[in-house]
Amino acid sequence: IAGITQAPTSQILAAGRRMTLRCTQDMRHNAMYWYRQDLGLGLRLIHYSNTAGTTGKGEVPDGYSVSRANTDDFPLTLASAVPSQTSVYFCASSDSGQSYSGANVLTFGAGSRLTVL
Amino acid sequence: GQNIDQPTEMTATEGAIVQINCTYQTSGFNGLFWYQQHAGEAPTFLSYNVLDGLEEKGRFSSFLSRSKGYSYLLLKELQMKDSASYLCAVQDSNYQLIWGAGTKLIIKP
């Protein structure tokens, strides 16, 4: 593993099903993030975690949940998928948390393309 | 509300220079980032500006004017591999990142 690994790469899901997107980083970064990227829109933050054991809500948290049991893993769960959750999901990490007063540079995973029918 | 504006798409010729503009209206300002994203891939960090002026990094330069709420990314000696989307993002007063929709840059031979 080098950087951030996301799984699955792509998934087609029936509406109403539960889905967990996995994210693992090997950089020992403190902070991790989940974004969704939709055509014509900027990246939108779903949830974040500034350090293991803590999580926070981003701009579009409804319908999603996260956990941060350890430094490396930050899974995103859709409890009951809906078609509006069709998107490309990016996991990211940074050395510093969201309140860092400096260049909080994000490293992104390759993305998970999710289609909800 | 908070807003980041970038052109949707630009076209340029290999070997030329292109300037991608970004204007922002945010609740406070704590830095501006540029990321590059090739189609189907992850965004990767290009530059960070927090003070007014020009930051040069090889073929890429980024400029910031905080009073005008304006930044640009300048790409020189364009190469085909520079074909990508360029994302502008501003860190607001709460250190949240606000992202623009990105500018798709098409390089023609």
gemmi code that builds the backbone of each chain (N, CA, C; Angstrom):
import gemmi

chains = {
    "A": [
        ("ILE", (0.851, -1.186, 0.000), (0.000, 0.000, 0.000), (0.883, 1.231, 0.000)),
        ("ALA", (0.541, 2.189, -0.853), (1.277, 3.439, -0.881), (0.264, 4.561, -0.973)),
        ("GLY", (0.111, 5.348, 0.098), (-0.831, 6.448, 0.058), (-2.182, 6.022, 0.608)),
        ("ILE", (-3.226, 6.226, -0.212), (-4.589, 5.910, 0.215), (-5.180, 4.877, -0.728)),
        ("THR", (-5.756, 3.841, -0.171), (-6.412, 2.796, -0.936), (-7.906, 2.836, -0.671)),
        ("GLN", (-8.682, 2.885, -1.744), (-10.140, 2.862, -1.629), (-10.690, 1.594, -2.286)),
        ("ALA", (-11.763, 1.069, -1.721), (-12.434, -0.087, -2.301), (-13.927, -0.015, -1.984)),
        ("PRO", (-14.788, -0.456, -2.952), (-14.422, -0.915, -4.282), (-14.104, 0.255, -5.210)),
        ("THR", (-13.548, -0.052, -6.370), (-13.281, 0.970, -7.381), (-14.581, 1.443, -7.999)),
        ("SER", (-15.470, 0.487, -8.190), (-16.747, 0.791, -8.813), (-17.800, -0.186, -8.303)),
        ("GLN", (-19.046, 0.293, -8.161), (-20.104, -0.561, -7.642), (-21.446, -0.076, -8.157)),
        ("ILE", (-22.282, -1.027, -8.562), (-23.680, -0.720, -8.886), (-24.522, -1.326, -7.776)),
        ("LEU", (-25.424, -0.524, -7.257), (-26.151, -0.897, -6.046), (-27.641, -0.635, -6.230)),
        ("ALA", (-28.471, -1.539, -5.728), (-29.914, -1.313, -5.763), (-30.316, -0.355, -4.648)),
        ("ALA", (-31.261, 0.510, -4.928), (-31.763, 1.442, -3.917), (-32.262, 0.679, -2.700)),
        ("GLY", (-31.966, 1.220, -1.532), (-32.387, 0.577, -0.296), (-31.337, -0.329, 0.322)),
        ("ARG", (-30.315, -0.691, -0.451), (-29.270, -1.563, 0.071), (-28.279, -0.768, 0.900)),
        ("ARG", (-27.610, -1.462, 1.791), (-26.556, -0.882, 2.627), (-25.210, -1.075, 1.933)),
        ("MET", (-24.360, -0.081, 2.012), (-23.066, -0.152, 1.325), (-21.998, 0.522, 2.163)),
        ("THR", (-20.841, -0.108, 2.259), (-19.702, 0.513, 2.944), (-18.556, 0.679, 1.965)),
        ("LEU", (-18.085, 1.905, 1.853), (-16.901, 2.199, 1.069), (-15.701, 2.222, 2.008)),
        ("ARG", (-14.664, 1.497, 1.623), (-13.510, 1.371, 2.506), (-12.399, 2.336, 2.104)),
        ("CYS", (-11.673, 2.791, 3.099), (-10.559, 3.714, 2.884), (-9.461, 3.417, 3.892)),
        ("THR", (-8.251, 3.191, 3.393), (-7.106, 2.907, 4.258), (-5.931, 3.751, 3.809)),
        ("GLN", (-5.243, 4.370, 4.780), (-4.048, 5.154, 4.452), (-2.859, 4.613, 5.240)),
        ("ASP", (-1.676, 4.737, 4.642), (-0.465, 4.222, 5.299), (0.538, 5.338, 5.575)),
        ("MET", (0.071, 6.571, 5.616), (0.962, 7.721, 5.805), (0.952, 8.219, 7.250)),
        ("ARG", (0.168, 7.568, 8.098), (0.021, 7.969, 9.494), (-0.490, 9.405, 9.630)),
        ("HIS", (-1.318, 9.809, 8.648), (-1.935, 11.136, 8.729), (-2.975, 11.170, 9.829)),
        ("ASN", (-3.065, 12.318, 10.497), (-4.034, 12.452, 11.581), (-5.466, 12.581, 11.060)),
        ("ALA", (-5.648, 13.371, 10.014), (-6.992, 13.709, 9.555), (-7.375, 12.922, 8.303)),
        ("MET", (-8.659, 12.570, 8.219), (-9.190, 11.895, 7.036), (-10.538, 12.491, 6.681)),
        ("TYR", (-10.889, 12.372, 5.405), (-12.083, 13.049, 4.872), (-12.767, 12.153, 3.840)),
        ("TRP", (-14.070, 12.351, 3.707), (-14.820, 11.770, 2.602), (-15.491, 12.896, 1.832)),
        ("TYR", (-15.253, 12.888, 0.500), (-15.881, 13.858, -0.397), (-16.695, 13.101, -1.443)),
        ("ARG", (-17.682, 13.791, -1.993), (-18.332, 13.313, -3.194), (-18.109, 14.332, -4.305)),
        ("GLN", (-17.966, 13.817, -5.523), (-17.735, 14.688, -6.666), (-18.790, 14.400, -7.724)),
        ("ASP", (-19.566, 15.422, -8.055), (-20.632, 15.312, -9.044), (-20.367, 16.299, -10.161)),
        ("LEU", (-20.775, 15.920, -11.366), (-20.522, 16.735, -12.553), (-21.051, 18.150, -12.369)),
        ("GLY", (-20.208, 19.135, -12.645), (-20.628, 20.520, -12.558), (-20.601, 21.119, -11.167)),
        ("LEU", (-20.238, 20.316, -10.185), (-20.171, 20.809, -8.809), (-18.766, 20.620, -8.260)),
        ("GLY", (-18.405, 21.442, -7.287), (-17.135, 21.243, -6.611), (-17.205, 20.045, -5.682)),
        ("LEU", (-16.059, 19.607, -5.235), (-16.017, 18.539, -4.225), (-16.804, 18.997, -2.999)),
        ("ARG", (-17.608, 18.089, -2.474), (-18.401, 18.414, -1.282), (-18.045, 17.458, -0.147)),
        ("LEU", (-17.764, 18.033, 0.999), (-17.327, 17.250, 2.151), (-18.526, 16.568, 2.796)),
        ("ILE", (-18.397, 15.254, 3.022), (-19.480, 14.488, 3.641), (-19.248, 14.391, 5.153)),
        ("HIS", (-18.113, 13.797, 5.508), (-17.705, 13.684, 6.914), (-16.196, 13.799, 6.988)),
        ("TYR", (-15.703, 14.134, 8.152), (-14.272, 14.205, 8.347), (-13.917, 13.690, 9.738)),
        ("SER", (-12.615, 13.450, 9.927), (-12.113, 13.033, 11.237), (-10.755, 13.688, 11.430)),
        ("ASN", (-10.625, 14.513, 12.450), (-9.358, 15.208, 12.695), (-8.326, 14.303, 13.374)),
        ("THR", (-8.816, 13.269, 14.052), (-7.906, 12.337, 14.695), (-8.678, 11.064, 15.014)),
        ("ALA", (-7.965, 9.961, 15.221), (-8.631, 8.699, 15.524), (-9.541, 8.859, 16.737)),
        ("GLY", (-10.764, 8.306, 16.610), (-11.733, 8.375, 17.693), (-12.699, 9.536, 17.619)),
        ("THR", (-12.470, 10.466, 16.691), (-13.366, 11.625, 16.537), (-13.832, 11.734, 15.096)),
        ("THR", (-15.072, 12.184, 14.911), (-15.598, 12.444, 13.565), (-16.417, 13.721, 13.595)),
        ("GLY", (-16.644, 14.305, 12.419), (-17.451, 15.502, 12.319), (-18.227, 15.502, 11.018)),
        ("LYS", (-19.307, 16.289, 10.991), (-20.139, 16.377, 9.799), (-19.630, 17.458, 8.861)),
        ("GLY", (-19.688, 17.158, 7.582), (-19.323, 18.132, 6.575), (-20.534, 18.837, 6.020)),
        ("GLU", (-20.453, 19.183, 4.753), (-21.505, 19.953, 4.088), (-22.743, 19.108, 3.759)),
        ("VAL", (-22.525, 17.825, 3.405), (-23.627, 16.968, 2.960), (-23.611, 15.626, 3.694)),
        ("PRO", (-23.856, 15.593, 4.997), (-23.713, 14.357, 5.771), (-24.921, 13.420, 5.771)),
        ("ASP", (-26.098, 13.933, 5.364), (-27.324, 13.137, 5.504), (-27.279, 11.879, 4.646)),
        ("GLY", (-27.613, 10.745, 5.292), (-27.630, 9.463, 4.592), (-26.316, 8.719, 4.668)),
        ("TYR", (-25.313, 9.337, 5.302), (-23.986, 8.736, 5.412), (-23.549, 8.679, 6.876)),
        ("SER", (-22.727, 7.677, 7.191), (-22.113, 7.625, 8.508), (-20.674, 7.162, 8.359)),
        ("VAL", (-19.838, 7.525, 9.333), (-18.432, 7.142, 9.317), (-18.013, 6.700, 10.717)),
        ("SER", (-16.870, 6.048, 10.760), (-16.249, 5.697, 12.032), (-14.741, 5.827, 11.860)),
        ("ARG", (-14.042, 6.057, 12.974), (-12.570, 6.173, 12.921), (-12.009, 5.458, 14.150)),
        ("ALA", (-11.976, 4.136, 14.043), (-11.529, 3.314, 15.166), (-10.012, 3.366, 15.344)),
        ("ASN", (-9.288, 3.632, 14.254), (-7.831, 3.716, 14.323), (-7.347, 4.771, 13.329)),
        ("THR", (-6.047, 4.998, 13.297), (-5.498, 6.062, 12.444), (-5.663, 5.769, 10.963)),
        ("ASP", (-5.568, 4.485, 10.588), (-5.441, 4.140, 9.178), (-6.751, 4.016, 8.414)),
        ("ASP", (-7.836, 3.657, 9.096), (-9.073, 3.290, 8.386), (-10.199, 4.277, 8.641)),
        ("PHE", (-10.953, 4.565, 7.571), (-12.045, 5.535, 7.686), (-13.167, 5.117, 6.733)),
        ("PRO", (-13.966, 4.112, 7.110), (-15.017, 3.639, 6.219), (-16.229, 4.574, 6.187)),
        ("LEU", (-16.865, 4.638, 5.029), (-18.080, 5.439, 4.826), (-19.229, 4.484, 4.546)),
        ("THR", (-20.314, 4.589, 5.311), (-21.456, 3.703, 5.148), (-22.689, 4.453, 4.688)),
        ("LEU", (-23.342, 3.894, 3.665), (-24.647, 4.365, 3.228), (-25.655, 3.367, 3.794)),
        ("ALA", (-26.452, 3.784, 4.743), (-27.336, 2.847, 5.447), (-28.427, 2.296, 4.527)),
        ("SER", (-28.968, 3.142, 3.684), (-30.031, 2.737, 2.760), (-29.891, 3.614, 1.520)),
        ("ALA", (-29.191, 3.094, 0.518), (-28.800, 3.922, -0.627), (-30.001, 4.438, -1.418)),
        ("VAL", (-29.849, 5.670, -1.914), (-30.865, 6.289, -2.774), (-30.190, 6.754, -4.060)),
        ("PRO", (-30.948, 6.891, -5.161), (-30.329, 7.271, -6.445), (-29.540, 8.573, -6.395)),
        ("SER", (-29.918, 9.510, -5.532), (-29.181, 10.783, -5.443), (-27.783, 10.617, -4.847)),
        ("GLN", (-27.497, 9.431, -4.344), (-26.163, 9.152, -3.825), (-25.248, 8.563, -4.909)),
        ("THR", (-25.739, 8.496, -6.120), (-24.898, 8.138, -7.252), (-23.856, 9.226, -7.433)),
        ("SER", (-22.580, 8.840, -7.373), (-21.512, 9.841, -7.383), (-20.162, 9.132, -7.421)),
        ("VAL", (-19.107, 9.930, -7.515), (-17.755, 9.429, -7.290), (-17.328, 9.894, -5.905)),
        ("TYR", (-16.907, 8.956, -5.099), (-16.538, 9.249, -3.711), (-15.017, 9.192, -3.551)),
        ("PHE", (-14.475, 10.258, -2.992), (-13.038, 10.333, -2.744), (-12.769, 10.383, -1.250)),
        ("CYS", (-11.864, 9.518, -0.837), (-11.327, 9.588, 0.510), (-10.030, 10.389, 0.445)),
        ("ALA", (-9.749, 11.178, 1.460), (-8.524, 11.975, 1.489), (-7.970, 11.992, 2.900)),
        ("SER", (-6.700, 12.334, 3.007), (-6.095, 12.468, 4.329), (-5.144, 13.653, 4.337)),
        ("SER", (-4.847, 14.150, 5.514), (-3.857, 15.219, 5.672), (-3.157, 15.057, 7.004)),
        ("ASP", (-1.958, 15.601, 7.055), (-1.171, 15.465, 8.268), (-1.824, 16.214, 9.421)),
        ("SER", (-2.417, 17.369, 9.097), (-3.040, 18.209, 10.115), (-4.549, 18.173, 9.969)),
        ("GLY", (-5.242, 18.567, 10.989), (-6.693, 18.534, 10.966), (-7.284, 19.746, 10.302)),
        ("GLN", (-8.613, 19.795, 10.310), (-9.340, 20.817, 9.575), (-9.130, 22.206, 10.151)),
        ("SER", (-8.697, 22.324, 11.393), (-8.518, 23.639, 12.011), (-7.086, 24.143, 11.920)),
        ("TYR", (-6.279, 23.460, 11.142), (-4.869, 23.837, 11.042), (-4.723, 25.152, 10.308)),
        ("SER", (-4.012, 26.079, 10.895), (-3.843, 27.407, 10.305), (-2.650, 27.439, 9.378)),
        ("GLY", (-2.696, 26.635, 8.365), (-1.602, 26.598, 7.404), (-2.047, 25.876, 6.163)),
        ("ALA", (-1.102, 25.411, 5.398), (-1.413, 24.707, 4.153), (-1.790, 23.265, 4.479)),
        ("ASN", (-3.073, 23.044, 4.686), (-3.570, 21.699, 4.984), (-3.730, 20.940, 3.673)),
        ("VAL", (-2.629, 20.365, 3.182), (-2.622, 19.709, 1.873), (-3.241, 18.325, 1.976)),
        ("LEU", (-4.182, 18.058, 1.110), (-4.864, 16.772, 1.102), (-4.230, 15.812, 0.101)),
        ("THR", (-4.144, 14.543, 0.509), (-3.775, 13.453, -0.385), (-5.041, 12.635, -0.618)),
        ("PHE", (-5.387, 12.414, -1.885), (-6.636, 11.738, -2.224), (-6.399, 10.298, -2.657)),
        ("GLY", (-7.405, 9.463, -2.383), (-7.446, 8.133, -2.965), (-7.940, 8.219, -4.400)),
        ("ALA", (-7.942, 7.072, -5.087), (-8.289, 7.044, -6.514), (-9.785, 7.159, -6.767)),
        ("GLY", (-10.600, 7.044, -5.742), (-12.042, 7.227, -5.892), (-12.802, 5.919, -6.006)),
        ("SER", (-14.067, 5.996, -5.596), (-15.001, 4.873, -5.748), (-16.224, 5.382, -6.482)),
        ("ARG", (-16.497, 4.794, -7.643), (-17.650, 5.224, -8.440), (-18.854, 4.387, -8.042)),
        ("LEU", (-19.868, 5.039, -7.503), (-21.053, 4.332, -7.007), (-22.271, 4.736, -7.825)),
        ("THR", (-22.995, 3.728, -8.311), (-24.252, 3.967, -9.034), (-25.374, 3.300, -8.269)),
        ("VAL", (-26.392, 4.077, -7.917), (-27.545, 3.546, -7.185), (-28.746, 3.555, -8.117)),
        ("LEU", (-29.300, 2.388, -8.346), (-30.434, 2.267, -9.281), (-31.764, 2.113, -8.560)),
    ],
    "B": [
        ("GLY", (-23.906, 33.466, 0.656), (-23.330, 32.139, 0.569), (-21.892, 32.193, 0.078)),
        ("GLN", (-21.228, 31.071, 0.147), (-19.845, 30.982, -0.282), (-19.811, 30.494, -1.724)),
        ("ASN", (-18.898, 31.058, -2.494), (-18.883, 30.764, -3.914), (-17.475, 30.833, -4.487)),
        ("ILE", (-17.176, 29.853, -5.312), (-15.911, 29.834, -6.058), (-16.272, 29.733, -7.532)),
        ("ASP", (-15.772, 30.648, -8.349), (-16.068, 30.651, -9.777), (-14.819, 30.383, -10.599)),
        ("GLN", (-14.943, 29.433, -11.511), (-13.877, 29.132, -12.463), (-14.535, 28.906, -13.821)),
        ("PRO", (-13.815, 29.159, -14.925), (-14.383, 28.796, -16.226), (-14.547, 27.285, -16.307)),
        ("THR", (-15.589, 26.860, -17.001), (-15.874, 25.420, -17.090), (-14.835, 24.691, -17.924)),
        ("GLU", (-14.436, 25.312, -19.025), (-13.536, 24.639, -19.962), (-12.675, 25.665, -20.683)),
        ("MET", (-11.425, 25.289, -20.957), (-10.524, 26.130, -21.738), (-9.749, 25.237, -22.699)),
        ("THR", (-9.362, 25.818, -23.819), (-8.553, 25.100, -24.809), (-7.293, 25.894, -25.083)),
        ("ALA", (-6.159, 25.198, -25.188), (-4.894, 25.852, -25.471), (-4.046, 24.938, -26.352)),
        ("THR", (-2.985, 25.515, -26.896), (-2.120, 24.778, -27.821), (-0.843, 24.332, -27.125)),
        ("GLU", (-0.383, 23.162, -27.481), (0.867, 22.634, -26.937), (1.984, 23.658, -27.118)),
        ("GLY", (2.758, 23.879, -26.047), (3.865, 24.832, -26.099), (3.491, 26.243, -25.708)),
        ("ALA", (2.198, 26.527, -25.640), (1.731, 27.880, -25.333), (1.626, 28.088, -23.822)),
        ("ILE", (1.051, 29.251, -23.455), (0.814, 29.608, -22.050), (-0.692, 29.760, -21.853)),
        ("VAL", (-1.183, 29.308, -20.709), (-2.605, 29.472, -20.410), (-2.771, 29.946, -18.975)),
        ("GLN", (-3.748, 30.806, -18.769), (-4.058, 31.318, -17.433), (-5.471, 30.899, -17.048)),
        ("ILE", (-5.608, 30.222, -15.931), (-6.914, 29.770, -15.436), (-7.273, 30.627, -14.231)),
        ("ASN", (-8.384, 31.333, -14.338), (-8.792, 32.260, -13.282), (-9.724, 31.618, -12.268)),
        ("CYS", (-9.684, 32.162, -11.070), (-10.563, 31.714, -9.992), (-10.946, 32.927, -9.156)),
        ("THR", (-12.238, 33.180, -9.018), (-12.689, 34.245, -8.128), (-13.487, 33.619, -7.002)),
        ("TYR", (-13.410, 34.229, -5.846), (-14.056, 33.614, -4.683), (-14.748, 34.649, -3.823)),
        ("GLN", (-15.813, 34.193, -3.182), (-16.521, 34.966, -2.157), (-16.766, 33.990, -1.023)),
        ("THR", (-16.016, 34.156, 0.050), (-16.104, 33.204, 1.158), (-16.196, 33.938, 2.490)),
        ("SER", (-16.595, 33.197, 3.504), (-16.628, 33.734, 4.866), (-15.220, 33.667, 5.421)),
        ("GLY", (-14.458, 34.691, 5.211), (-13.077, 34.701, 5.651), (-12.167, 34.003, 4.655)),
        ("PHE", (-10.881, 34.121, 4.898), (-9.895, 33.550, 3.978), (-8.688, 33.077, 4.776)),
        ("ASN", (-8.328, 31.813, 4.550), (-7.135, 31.257, 5.192), (-6.328, 30.443, 4.206)),
        ("GLY", (-6.265, 30.923, 2.973), (-5.425, 30.250, 1.997), (-6.200, 29.734, 0.805)),
        ("LEU", (-5.526, 29.665, -0.322), (-6.133, 29.182, -1.565), (-5.250, 28.101, -2.171)),
        ("PHE", (-5.895, 27.036, -2.619), (-5.193, 25.878, -3.159), (-5.571, 25.670, -4.630)),
        ("TRP", (-4.616, 25.133, -5.378), (-4.890, 24.620, -6.720), (-4.518, 23.136, -6.731)),
        ("TYR", (-5.442, 22.338, -7.292), (-5.209, 20.912, -7.474), (-5.393, 20.574, -8.953)),
        ("GLN", (-4.681, 19.552, -9.397), (-4.824, 19.024, -10.755), (-5.521, 17.672, -10.676)),
        ("GLN", (-6.465, 17.445, -11.583), (-7.161, 16.155, -11.598), (-7.271, 15.651, -13.038)),
        ("HIS", (-6.510, 14.593, -13.349), (-6.661, 13.951, -14.648), (-7.945, 13.126, -14.633)),
        ("ALA", (-8.533, 12.968, -15.815), (-9.813, 12.279, -15.951), (-9.753, 10.898, -15.303)),
        ("GLY", (-10.702, 10.624, -14.431), (-10.781, 9.321, -13.795), (-9.771, 9.083, -12.690)),
        ("GLU", (-9.062, 10.140, -12.305), (-8.035, 9.976, -11.278), (-8.297, 10.890, -10.076)),
        ("ALA", (-7.430, 10.777, -9.091), (-7.552, 11.585, -7.883), (-6.988, 12.982, -8.100)),
        ("PRO", (-7.527, 13.984, -7.423), (-6.892, 15.307, -7.432), (-5.530, 15.238, -6.765)),
        ("THR", (-4.574, 16.007, -7.292), (-3.254, 16.089, -6.669), (-2.891, 17.555, -6.466)),
        ("PHE", (-2.226, 17.838, -5.368), (-1.900, 19.196, -4.955), (-0.906, 19.846, -5.907)),
        ("LEU", (-1.191, 21.104, -6.282), (-0.270, 21.868, -7.115), (0.358, 23.031, -6.348)),
        ("SER", (-0.494, 23.857, -5.698), (0.055, 25.066, -5.089), (-0.846, 25.584, -3.978)),
        ("TYR", (-0.250, 26.434, -3.149), (-0.939, 27.061, -2.020), (-0.498, 28.510, -1.929)),
        ("ASN", (-1.469, 29.414, -1.856), (-1.179, 30.844, -1.670), (-1.956, 31.347, -0.464)),
        ("VAL", (-1.275, 32.074, 0.405), (-1.972, 32.693, 1.537), (-1.684, 34.195, 1.574)),
        ("LEU", (-0.572, 34.612, 0.978), (-0.231, 36.030, 0.873), (-0.351, 36.476, -0.578)),
        ("ASP", (-0.594, 37.768, -0.782), (-0.701, 38.305, -2.130), (0.603, 38.111, -2.890)),
        ("GLY", (0.459, 37.857, -4.171), (1.638, 37.764, -4.999), (1.689, 36.474, -5.784)),
        ("LEU", (2.834, 36.279, -6.402), (3.028, 35.159, -7.315), (3.941, 34.113, -6.684)),
        ("GLU", (3.502, 32.858, -6.767), (4.317, 31.724, -6.325), (4.666, 30.912, -7.555)),
        ("GLU", (5.965, 30.733, -7.806), (6.386, 30.008, -9.000), (6.949, 28.653, -8.632)),
        ("LYS", (6.533, 27.641, -9.410), (6.995, 26.280, -9.159), (7.160, 25.607, -10.511)),
        ("GLY", (8.338, 25.738, -11.079), (8.594, 25.144, -12.387), (7.766, 25.799, -13.476)),
        ("ARG", (7.042, 24.995, -14.232), (6.220, 25.528, -15.327), (4.919, 26.142, -14.818)),
        ("PHE", (4.602, 25.875, -13.550), (3.334, 26.344, -12.986), (3.585, 27.503, -12.023)),
        ("SER", (2.719, 28.509, -12.091), (2.764, 29.627, -11.142), (1.345, 29.898, -10.669)),
        ("SER", (1.217, 30.376, -9.442), (-0.099, 30.738, -8.929), (-0.019, 32.121, -8.309)),
        ("PHE", (-1.058, 32.911, -8.597), (-1.115, 34.305, -8.144), (-2.329, 34.501, -7.263)),
        ("LEU", (-2.190, 35.377, -6.279), (-3.306, 35.677, -5.378), (-3.417, 37.174, -5.141)),
        ("SER", (-4.665, 37.684, -5.191), (-4.986, 39.022, -4.732), (-6.150, 38.887, -3.756)),
        ("ARG", (-5.874, 39.022, -2.474), (-6.923, 38.860, -1.465), (-7.939, 39.996, -1.521)),
        ("SER", (-7.488, 41.205, -1.830), (-8.419, 42.343, -1.878), (-9.433, 42.190, -3.003)),
        ("LYS", (-9.037, 41.522, -4.076), (-9.932, 41.317, -5.221), (-10.636, 39.956, -5.175)),
        ("GLY", (-10.292, 39.105, -4.226), (-10.882, 37.765, -4.183), (-10.593, 37.000, -5.456)),
        ("TYR", (-9.331, 37.000, -5.853), (-8.964, 36.530, -7.189), (-7.641, 35.786, -7.155)),
        ("SER", (-7.600, 34.719, -7.927), (-6.370, 33.959, -8.103), (-6.304, 33.477, -9.540)),
        ("TYR", (-5.110, 33.215, -10.001), (-4.978, 32.516, -11.274), (-3.848, 31.516, -11.200)),
        ("LEU", (-3.978, 30.491, -12.024), (-2.944, 29.473, -12.206), (-2.411, 29.665, -13.621)),
        ("LEU", (-1.105, 29.830, -13.729), (-0.463, 30.053, -15.014), (0.363, 28.830, -15.379)),
        ("LEU", (0.089, 28.267, -16.524), (0.822, 27.095, -16.991), (1.611, 27.492, -18.241)),
        ("LYS", (2.913, 27.313, -18.192), (3.786, 27.682, -19.318), (4.242, 26.432, -20.051)),
        ("GLU", (4.674, 26.631, -21.292), (5.240, 25.529, -22.102), (4.334, 24.299, -22.015)),
        ("LEU", (3.086, 24.499, -22.368), (2.098, 23.449, -22.205), (2.489, 22.144, -22.884)),
        ("GLN", (2.218, 21.055, -22.166), (2.458, 19.718, -22.685), (1.124, 18.976, -22.732)),
        ("MET", (1.061, 17.958, -23.573), (-0.183, 17.201, -23.714), (-0.625, 16.628, -22.359)),
        ("LYS", (0.330, 16.266, -21.520), (0.002, 15.688, -20.218), (-0.650, 16.692, -19.263)),
        ("ASP", (-0.639, 17.982, -19.639), (-1.295, 18.997, -18.811), (-2.807, 19.004, -19.025)),
        ("SER", (-3.284, 18.240, -19.996), (-4.735, 18.112, -20.196), (-5.335, 17.475, -18.947)),
        ("ALA", (-6.167, 18.226, -18.240), (-6.707, 17.795, -16.957), (-7.702, 18.843, -16.499)),
        ("SER", (-8.347, 18.567, -15.388), (-9.152, 19.591, -14.723), (-8.326, 20.216, -13.620)),
        ("TYR", (-8.511, 21.515, -13.438), (-7.778, 22.260, -12.419), (-8.788, 22.818, -11.421)),
        ("LEU", (-8.622, 22.415, -10.170), (-9.577, 22.740, -9.119), (-9.015, 23.828, -8.212)),
        ("CYS", (-9.816, 24.855, -7.985), (-9.466, 25.939, -7.069), (-10.241, 25.712, -5.772)),
        ("ALA", (-9.590, 25.867, -4.642), (-10.256, 25.675, -3.350), (-9.776, 26.726, -2.358)),
        ("VAL", (-10.694, 27.267, -1.590), (-10.381, 28.293, -0.589), (-10.674, 27.755, 0.810)),
        ("GLN", (-9.771, 28.022, 1.723), (-9.962, 27.661, 3.127), (-10.609, 28.868, 3.808)),
        ("ASP", (-11.824, 28.672, 4.354), (-12.535, 29.816, 4.900), (-12.136, 30.085, 6.357)),
        ("SER", (-12.886, 30.948, 7.020), (-12.519, 31.352, 8.385), (-12.565, 30.188, 9.372)),
        ("ASN", (-13.354, 29.149, 9.059), (-13.415, 27.948, 9.904), (-12.451, 26.866, 9.424)),
        ("TYR", (-11.590, 27.218, 8.501), (-10.614, 26.299, 7.909), (-11.276, 25.173, 7.137)),
        ("GLN", (-12.537, 25.395, 6.714), (-13.188, 24.440, 5.827), (-12.785, 24.781, 4.395)),
        ("LEU", (-12.598, 23.746, 3.595), (-12.248, 23.954, 2.194), (-13.516, 24.097, 1.363)),
        ("ILE", (-13.587, 25.184, 0.592), (-14.682, 25.399, -0.357), (-14.094, 25.202, -1.749)),
        ("TRP", (-14.704, 24.307, -2.519), (-14.141, 23.928, -3.809), (-14.913, 24.531, -4.979)),
        ("GLY", (-14.159, 24.964, -5.989), (-14.786, 25.308, -7.249), (-15.100, 24.039, -8.030)),
        ("ALA", (-15.897, 24.182, -9.085), (-16.306, 23.023, -9.889), (-15.194, 22.530, -10.807)),
        ("GLY", (-14.126, 23.336, -10.933), (-12.999, 22.906, -11.747), (-13.054, 23.434, -13.167)),
        ("THR", (-11.876, 23.597, -13.750), (-11.738, 24.027, -15.146), (-11.093, 22.899, -15.930)),
        ("LYS", (-11.802, 22.421, -16.939), (-11.247, 21.367, -17.794), (-10.376, 22.020, -18.863)),
        ("LEU", (-9.103, 21.678, -18.859), (-8.155, 22.239, -19.823), (-7.862, 21.208, -20.907)),
        ("ILE", (-8.126, 21.610, -22.136), (-7.867, 20.738, -23.288), (-6.668, 21.295, -24.034)),
        ("ILE", (-5.661, 20.446, -24.233), (-4.456, 20.858, -24.953), (-4.486, 20.244, -26.342)),
        ("LYS", (-4.324, 21.083, -27.361), (-4.316, 20.603, -28.739), (-2.903, 20.683, -29.303)),
        ("PRO", (-2.542, 19.722, -30.144), (-1.187, 19.712, -30.708), (-0.977, 20.895, -31.648)),
    ],
}
model = gemmi.Model(1)
for chain_id, residues in chains.items():
    chain = gemmi.Chain(chain_id)
    for i, (resn, *xyz) in enumerate(residues, 1):
        res = gemmi.Residue()
        res.name, res.seqid = resn, gemmi.SeqId(i, " ")
        for name, pos in zip(("N", "CA", "C"), xyz):
            atom = gemmi.Atom()
            atom.name, atom.element = name, gemmi.Element(name[0])
            atom.pos, atom.b_iso = gemmi.Position(*pos), 0.0
            res.add_atom(atom)
        chain.add_residue(res)
    model.add_chain(chain)
structure = gemmi.Structure()
structure.add_model(model)
structure.setup_entities()
